[in-house]
Amino acid sequence: MVRVTAVIVALLSVAGVSAFAPARSALPSPPAYGARRRARGASSQLSMIDAGLVGSIASAAAVPSVFVGTGSWLLRDDTPGVPESELTGLLEENKPADDGEVDIYRDTLLRYAGYANEVGEAFGPIVPPVVVPASYGVAITYVAADTLDKAKKAYSSGKYTPESITNCAIIEGIDAFIWQIAASVALPGYTIHQIVAITILVLDALDLNDGPLKVLPTAIGLLTIPFIVKPLDELAEVGMDVTLRKLWAPYLESCEVSYEGIE
């Protein structure tokens, strides 16, 4: 994403400079000189428009580039690990032995249901306005389902004693809810929205916003989603480790683990 943004900005900058560089020629006659002055005025105005477009693109791409770039960096195997939060460590310690169960909300294609609002944002330019809010409804339903799933598993897994199970299940549910809101709705939603907006800006500037190219912003937005899923998931995970999870970690310390039935 960062490289793509840099290439777009560089190409537009080079195009703007080369297109409006003054040509070298002999001094024209007075009538032609007046015409040339008018041409220079028009050229200067177009240069300002070009510079404004490049600035708008750079501004719109800055934050999404930071999001995706940081998440990708965190996913690198050779990246120094961020210190594990106390809450994450406690959650791992309190887990029973791995039984090979797959988390359908985070490890399968159902994970993409959390990106329904991003799909809605991508289709925003070509669909009725009601579609975008409806897509957010689907995404929030997915978030609520994952939250309830995590809380239910905390209650039914038998890993906590009856005395501590309520507080521990609530903490796990809150953790899942905030993670999903960040990783499924907020971070990717803003990223796709900005990518679509950048594409529209470029097409409008080139007067190519009619005909088949009208669907190009939607196509680019949809094609971007698979590439941002894991980086933004990781960004949300690490972001919570170093912020919110540190706040409620002390409450999880009171959770007592029941080892009955744990192999």
C-alpha positions as CSV (number, residue, x, y, z in Angstrom):
1,M,0.0,0.0,0.0
2,V,2.8,2.4,0.9
3,R,4.6,1.5,-2.3
4,V,1.5,2.0,-4.4
5,T,0.8,5.4,-2.8
6,A,4.4,6.4,-3.4
7,V,4.3,5.4,-7.0
8,I,1.0,7.2,-7.7
9,V,2.3,10.4,-6.1
10,A,5.6,10.1,-7.9
11,L,4.0,9.6,-11.3
12,L,1.6,12.4,-10.8
13,S,4.4,14.7,-9.7
14,V,6.5,13.8,-12.6
15,A,3.6,14.2,-15.0
16,G,2.8,17.6,-13.6
17,V,6.4,18.8,-13.9
18,S,7.0,17.6,-17.4
19,A,3.6,18.7,-18.8
20,F,4.0,22.3,-17.8
21,A,7.8,22.8,-18.3
22,P,8.3,25.9,-20.5
23,A,9.6,25.2,-24.0
24,R,12.8,27.1,-25.2
25,S,12.2,29.2,-28.3
26,A,13.1,32.5,-29.8
27,L,11.4,35.7,-28.5
28,P,8.0,35.8,-30.3
29,S,6.5,38.8,-32.0
30,P,4.3,41.1,-29.8
31,P,1.0,39.5,-30.8
32,A,2.4,36.0,-30.2
33,Y,4.0,37.2,-26.9
34,G,0.6,38.2,-25.6
35,A,-0.9,34.9,-26.5
36,R,2.0,33.1,-24.8
37,R,1.4,35.1,-21.6
38,R,-2.2,33.9,-21.5
39,A,-1.0,30.4,-22.1
40,R,1.4,30.7,-19.2
41,G,-1.4,31.9,-17.0
42,A,-3.5,28.9,-17.9
43,S,-0.5,26.6,-17.4
44,S,0.1,27.9,-13.9
45,Q,-3.5,27.4,-13.0
46,L,-3.4,23.8,-14.2
47,S,-0.2,23.2,-12.3
48,M,-1.9,24.4,-9.1
49,I,-4.7,22.0,-9.7
50,D,-2.3,19.2,-10.2
51,A,-0.5,20.0,-7.0
52,G,-3.8,20.1,-5.2
53,L,-4.7,16.7,-6.5
54,V,-1.4,15.2,-5.4
55,G,-1.8,16.7,-2.0
56,S,-5.3,15.4,-1.6
57,I,-4.2,11.9,-2.6
58,A,-1.2,12.0,-0.2
59,S,-3.4,13.2,2.6
60,A,-6.1,10.5,2.0
61,A,-3.5,7.7,1.7
62,A,-1.4,8.7,4.8
63,V,-3.4,7.1,7.6
64,P,-4.4,3.8,5.7
65,S,-0.7,3.4,4.7
66,V,0.3,3.7,8.3
67,F,-2.3,1.1,9.4
68,V,-1.5,-1.5,6.7
69,G,2.2,-0.8,6.8
70,T,2.5,-1.2,10.6
71,G,0.4,-4.4,10.5
72,S,2.5,-5.9,7.8
73,W,5.7,-5.0,9.7
74,L,4.3,-6.7,12.8
75,L,3.5,-9.9,10.9
76,R,7.1,-10.3,9.8
77,D,8.8,-13.4,11.3
78,D,12.0,-11.5,12.0
79,T,10.2,-8.5,13.7
80,P,11.2,-8.2,17.4
81,G,8.2,-9.3,19.4
82,V,6.1,-6.8,21.3
83,P,6.0,-7.7,25.0
84,E,3.0,-9.9,25.6
85,S,0.4,-8.2,27.7
86,E,-0.4,-9.5,31.1
87,L,-4.0,-10.3,30.0
88,T,-2.9,-12.2,26.9
89,G,-0.5,-14.3,29.0
90,L,-3.2,-15.0,31.6
91,L,-5.7,-16.0,28.9
92,E,-3.2,-18.4,27.3
93,E,-2.3,-19.9,30.7
94,N,-5.9,-20.4,31.6
95,K,-6.7,-22.2,28.3
96,P,-7.2,-26.0,28.4
97,A,-5.0,-28.2,26.2
98,D,-5.5,-27.5,22.6
99,D,-8.2,-29.9,21.2
100,G,-7.7,-28.8,17.6
101,E,-10.9,-26.8,17.6
102,V,-11.1,-24.2,14.8
103,D,-12.5,-20.7,15.7
104,I,-15.0,-20.3,12.9
105,Y,-15.3,-16.6,13.6
106,R,-11.6,-15.9,13.1
107,D,-10.0,-18.8,11.3
108,T,-12.4,-19.5,8.5
109,L,-14.1,-17.7,5.6
110,L,-16.7,-16.5,8.0
111,R,-14.1,-14.0,9.1
112,Y,-14.9,-12.0,6.0
113,A,-18.5,-11.4,7.3
114,G,-16.9,-8.8,9.5
115,Y,-15.9,-7.0,6.3
116,A,-19.4,-6.6,5.1
117,N,-19.3,-2.9,5.8
118,E,-16.1,-2.6,3.8
119,V,-17.9,-4.2,0.8
120,G,-20.7,-1.8,1.4
121,E,-18.3,1.1,1.4
122,A,-16.7,-0.2,-1.9
123,F,-20.1,-0.4,-3.6
124,G,-21.2,3.0,-2.1
125,P,-20.7,5.0,-5.4
126,I,-22.9,2.7,-7.5
127,V,-25.7,1.4,-5.1
128,P,-28.6,3.0,-3.3
129,P,-27.7,4.8,-0.1
130,V,-29.5,2.2,2.1
131,V,-27.0,-0.5,1.1
132,V,-24.1,1.0,3.1
133,P,-25.9,1.2,6.5
134,A,-27.3,-2.4,5.9
135,S,-23.7,-3.6,5.3
136,Y,-22.7,-2.2,8.7
137,G,-25.6,-4.0,10.2
138,V,-24.2,-7.3,8.9
139,A,-20.8,-6.5,10.2
140,I,-22.0,-5.6,13.7
141,T,-24.1,-8.8,13.8
142,Y,-20.9,-10.7,13.1
143,V,-19.1,-8.9,15.9
144,A,-21.9,-9.6,18.3
145,A,-21.9,-13.3,17.4
146,D,-18.2,-13.6,18.0
147,T,-18.5,-11.8,21.3
148,L,-21.2,-14.1,22.5
149,D,-19.3,-17.1,21.2
150,K,-16.2,-16.2,23.3
151,A,-18.3,-15.5,26.4
152,K,-20.2,-18.8,26.0
153,K,-17.0,-20.7,25.6
154,A,-15.6,-19.2,28.8
155,Y,-18.7,-20.3,30.7
156,S,-18.9,-23.8,29.2
157,S,-15.2,-24.8,28.8
158,G,-14.8,-25.6,32.5
159,K,-11.5,-23.8,32.7
160,Y,-12.7,-21.4,35.4
161,T,-14.1,-22.2,38.9
162,P,-17.7,-21.4,39.6
163,E,-16.7,-18.5,41.9
164,S,-14.7,-16.7,39.2
165,I,-16.4,-17.7,36.0
166,T,-18.7,-14.7,35.7
167,N,-16.1,-12.0,35.8
168,C,-13.7,-14.0,33.6
169,A,-16.3,-14.7,30.9
170,I,-17.3,-11.0,30.9
171,I,-13.7,-9.9,30.5
172,E,-13.2,-12.4,27.6
173,G,-16.4,-11.2,25.9
174,I,-15.4,-7.5,26.2
175,D,-12.0,-8.3,24.9
176,A,-13.5,-10.1,21.8
177,F,-16.0,-7.2,21.2
178,I,-13.4,-4.5,21.2
179,W,-11.0,-6.5,19.1
180,Q,-13.7,-7.2,16.5
181,I,-14.9,-3.6,16.4
182,A,-11.3,-2.5,15.7
183,A,-10.2,-5.3,13.3
184,S,-13.5,-5.8,11.5
185,V,-15.2,-2.5,11.4
186,A,-13.1,0.6,12.2
187,L,-9.6,-0.1,10.8
188,P,-10.6,-1.8,7.5
189,G,-13.7,0.4,7.1
190,Y,-11.7,3.6,7.1
191,T,-9.0,2.0,4.9
192,I,-11.4,0.9,2.1
193,H,-13.3,4.2,2.3
194,Q,-10.1,6.2,1.7
195,I,-9.0,3.9,-1.2
196,V,-12.3,4.3,-2.9
197,A,-12.2,8.1,-2.3
198,I,-8.6,8.3,-3.8
199,T,-9.8,6.3,-6.9
200,I,-12.7,8.7,-7.4
201,L,-10.4,11.7,-7.0
202,V,-8.1,10.4,-9.8
203,L,-10.9,9.5,-12.2
204,D,-12.6,12.9,-11.7
205,A,-9.4,14.7,-12.3
206,L,-8.9,12.7,-15.6
207,D,-12.6,13.1,-16.5
208,L,-12.9,9.3,-16.7
209,N,-15.8,8.9,-14.2
210,D,-18.4,7.8,-16.8
211,G,-19.1,4.6,-18.6
212,P,-17.4,1.3,-17.5
213,L,-14.8,3.1,-15.5
214,K,-17.6,4.2,-13.1
215,V,-17.3,0.9,-11.3
216,L,-13.5,1.1,-11.0
217,P,-13.5,2.5,-7.4
218,T,-15.7,-0.4,-6.4
219,A,-13.5,-3.0,-8.1
220,I,-10.3,-1.6,-6.5
221,G,-12.0,-1.4,-3.1
222,L,-13.1,-5.1,-3.3
223,L,-9.7,-6.3,-4.5
224,T,-8.0,-4.5,-1.6
225,I,-9.9,-6.3,1.1
226,P,-7.9,-9.7,1.1
227,F,-4.6,-7.9,1.3
228,I,-5.5,-5.9,4.4
229,V,-7.2,-8.5,6.5
230,K,-4.2,-10.1,8.3
231,P,-2.2,-6.8,8.7
232,L,-5.1,-5.0,10.3
233,D,-6.0,-8.0,12.5
234,E,-2.4,-8.0,13.8
235,L,-2.5,-4.3,14.3
236,A,-5.6,-4.6,16.4
237,E,-4.2,-7.5,18.4
238,V,-0.9,-5.7,19.2
239,G,-2.7,-2.4,19.8
240,M,-4.9,-4.0,22.4
241,D,-1.9,-5.8,24.0
242,V,-0.2,-2.5,24.7
243,T,-3.2,-0.5,25.7
244,L,-6.6,-1.8,26.9
245,R,-5.5,-5.3,27.9
246,K,-3.1,-3.7,30.4
247,L,-6.0,-1.9,32.0
248,W,-8.1,-4.9,32.7
249,A,-5.4,-7.5,33.2
250,P,-5.5,-7.2,37.0
251,Y,-9.1,-8.2,37.1
252,L,-8.3,-11.4,35.2
253,E,-5.7,-12.3,37.9
254,S,-8.6,-13.1,40.2
255,C,-9.8,-15.8,37.8
256,E,-9.1,-19.2,39.3
257,V,-8.6,-22.1,36.9
258,S,-10.4,-25.4,37.4
259,Y,-8.3,-28.3,36.2
260,E,-11.1,-30.9,36.4
261,G,-11.7,-32.5,33.1
262,I,-8.6,-30.8,31.5
263,E,-6.4,-33.4,30.0
